[in-house]
Amino acid sequence: MTIRVLLAEDQGMMRGALALLLDLEPDIEVVAQVGSGDAVVPAALQARPDVALLDIEMPGGDGIAATAELRRRLPGCRVLILTTFGRPGYLRRAMQAGASGFLVKDGPVESLAAAVRRVLAGERVLDPDLAAAALAARPDPLTDREREVLREAADGSTVADIAARLHLSESTVRNYLSAAITKTGTRNRIEAIGVAQSNGWLP
């Protein structure tokens, strides 16, 4: 049986290298490659992969959101997150979204190929150091809306700009920012964004 793989990675050189290495495996075929989060589901619906290898930080939508949508639209496809960013919060959110595995990119390609086979067999594959860190880390205290507002504020946008983009009132945006600052134990939105990013709560 040949395992059909979709590869989502925004760096073209990395994507090409991974595809080449995986295609050398006798039982693995890369059937689709995409470079943005919003291309994952359309490509998967067309190529019908058995396993999707997704990066987290991509243009057009992050890999965790793509995981949730892919699991909803194509439940037979297993998802394996492969990322440079080994943050406990990312692992927690990826598992909640329905990912079957989570690996960092500094491992050998043999381990990646083995992980593809294992998730297809129904196993859960996690980077052991990251799994231990996730168990020890504090859980994400932010709501979806607080996370969304912080993400919009990360580029220095004003409250008015954020309110316009999210179709909220300025007072509502201020309330969400205030709640996020309180929950992260910080003094301002910049510090709150930093804490959220470093914990992997905010891709």
Buried (B, 14 or more C-beta within 10 A) or exposed (E): EEBBBBBBBBEEEBBEEBBEBBEEBEEBBBBBBBBBBBBBBEBBEEBEBBBBBBBBBBEEBBBBBBBBBBBEEBEEBBBBBBBEBBBBBBBBBBBEBBBBBBBBBEEEBEEBBBBBBBBBEEEEBBBEEBBEBBEEBEEBBBEEBBBBBBBBBBEEBEBEBBBEEBEBEBEBBBBBBEBBBEBBEBEEBEEBBBBBBEBBBBB
